[in-house]
Amino acid sequence: MELVFEVREAEEGGYVAKALGHAIFTEAETWEDLRENVREAASLHFDGTTDRPKLIQLHFVKDELILVDAA
């Protein structure tokens, strides 16, 4: 099983991550800390279950608005 987290930049700095299809959320100031927090959150969420993920994917999403001249 692969667990996918959607990662976005937090408005106040750092990152927020949400697992797709599971109620797992975490945040961190740095990418390295986020990786650790994601591992810990997933471990706690699946503690005592047999369907623990074998892989965790961090999918970074960056929203950007581009103004197009409407002339």
Secondary structure, DSSP 8 states (H G I E B T S, - for coil): -EEEEEEEE-TTSSEEEEETTS--EEEESSHHHHHHHHHHHHHHHTTT-S---SEEEEEE-----------
